[in-house]
């Protein structure tokens, strides 16, 4: 008797933090940069964006600050074709991030699907 089960189609769910990333534009040492380019960074969102780019349904789950960086993160996720409708808005993410020394994106909310 075989225990092999075929994979069912469905989204790959990526759960974790995503942050705003600032890089000199053009690339070079930060000390001499006049301009910074804003993008996003985070293993879970990178994987979700890669999967979506290759036609594999992906869903990103996180908690995001209700601030310009949080809105930019969500917009970038959506523009990449990832289902980003499963996030929790944090009203005070900036204050929490400042205390934690972290980005404006926080993880581990109690999700219910």
Beta strands, then each sheet from edge to edge (+ up, - down):
strand 1: 12-15
strand 2: 19-24
strand 3: 36-41
strand 4: 58-65
strand 5: 83-90
strand 6: 105-106
sheet 1: 1+ 4+ 5+
sheet 2: 1+ 4+ 6-
sheet 3: 2+ 3-
end
